[in-house]
Amino acid sequence: MLYGDEEYIHEFAEAAIVSFTEFKENFVTFLKQRDEVNLRKAGHKIKPVAQMLGIQSILDEYETSKELLWSNKDDAELKNSAKRMSEICDQVLGELKDLLS
């Protein structure tokens, strides 16, 4: 997709790092606040990038988080979902940063 263009890969990785960092912070905040409206906004912003990169685990955990809210699950389950998403995002961020080095 990036046709081996190092400059474009670098720009893409930098933009993706910003996007995934912002998403991670917003996801955790909005899930813990049970703020479905803003959680959805955060999810809709990252969803195209996650799909393009084939990061199904982010999409799956995002869907799980919405189901937790709809089912009015307890705070411990929301916290676990936030932790799982943070771990996924940290892995993605690490891989993106590796592309820059």
DRENGU-249716 format. One line per field, with one value per residue: x, y, z of N, C-alpha, C in turn. Coordinates in Angstrom, 1 decimal, decimal comma, m for minus. Layout:
N
n.x	X  ...
n.y	Y  ...
n.z	Z  ...
ca.x	X  ...
ca.y	Y  ...
ca.z	Z  ...
c.x	X  ...
c.y	Y  ...
c.z	Z  ...
This chain:
101
n.x	0,8  2,0  3,9  6,6  7,8  9,8  9,7  6,9  6,1  7,2  5,9  3,2  3,5  4,1  1,7  m0,1  0,8  0,2  m2,6  m3,3  m2,4  m4,0  m6,5  m6,2  m6,0  m8,5  m10,3  m10,0  m10,7  m13,3  m14,7  m14,5  m15,9  m18,4  m19,3  m20,9  m21,4  m19,1  m17,2  m17,9  m17,4  m14,6  m14,0  m14,9  m13,2  m10,7  m11,3  m11,1  m8,3  m7,4  m8,7  m7,5  m4,9  m5,3  m5,8  m7,5  m8,0  m8,3  m10,6  m12,4  m12,2  m13,2  m15,9  m16,6  m16,5  m18,6  m20,7  m20,4  m21,1  m23,8  m24,9  m24,7  m22,5  m20,4  m18,0  m15,5  m15,3  m15,4  m13,0  m11,2  m11,6  m10,7  m8,0  m7,2  m7,5  m5,6  m3,3  m3,2  m3,1  m0,6  1,1  0,7  1,6  4,3  5,2  4,8  6,6  8,9  9,1  9,9  12,5
n.y	m1,2  1,2  1,3  1,1  3,5  5,3  7,9  8,4  6,2  6,9  9,4  8,4  6,6  8,4  9,9  7,9  7,1  9,4  9,3  6,7  7,1  9,2  7,9  5,7  7,1  8,5  6,4  4,9  6,8  7,6  5,1  4,4  6,5  5,8  7,0  6,7  8,1  9,7  7,7  6,3  8,2  8,4  5,8  5,7  7,4  6,0  3,6  3,3  3,4  1,3  m0,8  m0,6  m1,2  m3,8  m4,5  m6,3  m6,9  m4,4  m3,5  m5,5  m5,4  m2,8  m3,2  m5,0  m3,4  m1,6  m3,3  m4,0  m1,6  m1,4  m3,5  m2,7  m3,5  m4,1  m1,8  m3,1  m4,8  m3,0  m1,7  m3,8  m4,1  m1,6  m1,9  m4,0  m2,8  m0,8  m2,2  m3,4  m1,2  m0,1  m2,1  m1,8  0,9  0,6  m1,0  0,8  2,8  1,4  1,3  3,8  3,9
n.z	0,0  0,7  m1,1  m0,6  m0,3  1,6  2,8  2,8  4,4  6,8  7,4  7,5  9,7  11,8  11,9  12,5  15,0  16,5  16,2  17,4  20,0  20,9  20,6  22,5  25,0  25,0  24,7  27,1  29,0  28,3  28,4  31,1  32,1  31,3  29,0  26,3  23,9  23,3  23,4  21,1  19,2  19,4  18,6  16,0  14,8  14,8  13,7  10,7  10,3  11,8  10,5  8,0  8,6  9,5  12,1  13,9  16,6  17,9  16,8  17,7  20,5  20,9  20,0  22,0  24,2  23,9  24,1  26,8  28,0  27,1  28,4  30,9  32,6  35,5  37,0  37,2  35,0  32,9  33,5  33,0  30,2  29,3  30,1  28,4  25,9  26,1  26,3  23,7  22,1  23,0  22,0  19,3  19,0  19,7  17,6  15,5  16,2  15,9  13,2  12,6  13,4
ca.x	0,0  2,8  4,8  8,0  8,2  10,3  9,2  5,5  6,0  7,6  4,7  2,1  3,8  4,0  0,3  m0,7  1,2  m0,7  m4,0  m3,5  m2,2  m5,2  m7,6  m6,0  m6,4  m9,9  m11,1  m9,9  m11,4  m14,8  m15,3  m14,6  m17,0  m19,6  m19,7  m21,0  m21,4  m17,7  m16,5  m18,2  m16,6  m13,2  m13,9  m15,1  m12,0  m9,6  m11,7  m10,6  m6,9  m7,3  m9,1  m6,4  m3,7  m5,6  m5,7  m8,8  m8,1  m8,8  m12,1  m13,1  m12,3  m14,1  m17,2  m16,9  m16,7  m19,9  m21,6  m20,3  m21,9  m25,2  m25,3  m24,5  m21,6  m19,8  m16,8  m14,3  m15,3  m15,0  m11,6  m10,5  m11,6  m9,8  m6,6  m6,9  m7,3  m4,4  m2,2  m3,2  m2,6  0,8  1,8  0,7  2,5  5,6  5,5  4,9  7,8  10,0  9,2  10,6  13,9
ca.y	0,0  2,4  1,2  1,1  4,9  5,6  9,2  8,2  5,3  7,7  10,3  7,5  6,1  9,5  10,2  6,8  7,2  10,4  8,8  5,6  7,6  9,9  6,9  5,0  8,0  8,7  5,1  4,6  7,9  7,5  3,9  4,4  7,4  5,3  8,0  6,0  9,0  10,1  6,5  6,0  9,2  7,9  4,5  6,0  8,0  5,1  2,4  3,2  3,2  m0,1  m1,7  m0,5  m1,9  m5,1  m4,7  m6,7  m6,9  m3,1  m3,5  m6,5  m4,8  m1,7  m3,7  m5,5  m2,3  m1,1  m4,3  m3,9  m0,5  m1,7  m4,5  m2,1  m4,3  m3,4  m1,1  m4,0  m5,3  m1,8  m1,5  m4,8  m3,8  m0,5  m2,4  m4,8  m1,9  m0,1  m3,2  m3,6  0,1  m0,1  m3,0  m1,1  2,0  0,1  m1,4  2,0  3,5  0,6  1,7  5,1  3,8
ca.z	0,0  0,8  m2,2  m0,2  m0,2  3,0  3,3  3,1  5,5  8,0  7,6  7,9  11,0  12,7  12,0  13,2  16,4  17,1  16,3  18,3  21,3  21,2  20,8  23,7  26,1  24,9  25,0  28,5  29,7  28,0  28,8  32,5  32,5  30,6  28,0  25,0  22,7  23,0  23,1  19,7  18,4  19,4  17,9  14,6  14,3  14,7  13,0  9,4  10,3  12,3  9,4  6,9  9,1  9,8  13,6  14,3  18,0  18,3  16,4  18,5  21,9  20,8  20,0  23,3  25,2  23,7  24,7  28,2  28,4  26,9  29,4  32,3  33,4  36,6  36,7  37,1  33,7  32,1  33,7  32,2  28,8  29,1  30,2  27,2  24,8  26,3  25,9  22,3  21,6  23,3  21,1  18,0  19,1  19,7  16,2  14,6  16,6  15,3  11,8  12,5  13,8
c.x	0,9  3,9  6,3  8,6  8,6  9,7  7,7  5,3  6,2  6,4  3,5  2,3  3,6  2,5  m0,4  m0,4  0,3  m2,1  m4,2  m3,3  m3,4  m6,4  m7,4  m6,5  m7,9  m10,8  m11,1  m10,8  m12,9  m15,4  m15,5  m15,7  m18,4  m20,2  m19,7  m20,9  m19,9  m16,9  m16,7  m17,5  m15,2  m13,0  m14,1  m13,9  m10,9  m10,0  m11,1  m9,1  m6,7  m7,6  m8,0  m5,2  m4,0  m5,5  m7,1  m9,0  m8,6  m10,3  m12,9  m13,3  m13,2  m15,6  m17,6  m17,2  m18,1  m20,9  m21,6  m21,2  m23,4  m25,7  m25,2  m23,6  m20,9  m18,4  m15,5  m14,2  m14,9  m13,5  m10,7  m10,5  m10,7  m8,3  m6,3  m6,6  m6,0  m3,2  m2,1  m2,6  m1,1  1,6  1,8  1,6  4,0  6,1  5,6  6,2  9,0  10,2  9,9  12,1  14,7
c.y	1,3  2,4  1,4  2,5  5,3  6,9  9,0  7,3  6,1  8,7  9,5  7,1  7,2  9,9  9,2  6,8  8,2  9,9  7,7  6,1  8,3  8,9  6,2  5,8  8,2  7,5  4,8  5,6  7,7  6,2  3,9  5,4  6,9  6,3  7,4  6,9  9,3  8,8  6,1  6,9  8,8  6,7  4,8  6,7  7,0  3,9  2,3  2,8  1,7  m1,1  m1,7  m1,3  m3,4  m5,5  m5,0  m6,7  m5,5  m3,1  m4,4  m5,9  m3,6  m2,2  m4,3  m4,5  m1,7  m2,0  m4,3  m2,7  m0,7  m2,6  m4,0  m3,0  m3,4  m2,7  m1,9  m4,5  m4,2  m1,6  m2,5  m4,6  m2,6  m1,0  m3,2  m3,9  m1,2  m0,9  m3,3  m2,3  0,3  m0,9  m2,3  0,1  1,6  m0,3  m0,2  2,7  2,8  1,0  3,0  5,0  3,1
c.z	0,0  m0,3  m1,9  m0,2  1,3  3,6  3,7  4,3  6,8  8,3  8,1  9,4  12,1  12,9  12,8  14,7  17,1  17,3  17,3  19,8  21,8  21,5  22,1  24,9  26,1  25,3  26,5  29,3  29,5  28,5  30,4  33,0  32,0  29,7  26,6  23,8  22,4  22,8  21,6  18,8  18,3  18,5  16,4  14,0  14,0  13,8  11,6  9,4  10,8  11,3  8,3  7,3  9,5  11,3  14,1  15,8  18,5  18,0  17,3  19,9  21,9  20,8  21,4  24,3  25,1  24,3  26,2  28,7  28,2  27,9  30,8  33,2  34,5  36,2  36,5  35,6  32,7  32,2  33,0  30,7  28,4  29,2  28,9  26,0  24,9  25,9  24,4  21,7  21,8  22,4  19,7  17,9  19,0  18,3  15,3  14,9  16,0  13,9  11,6  12,8  12,8
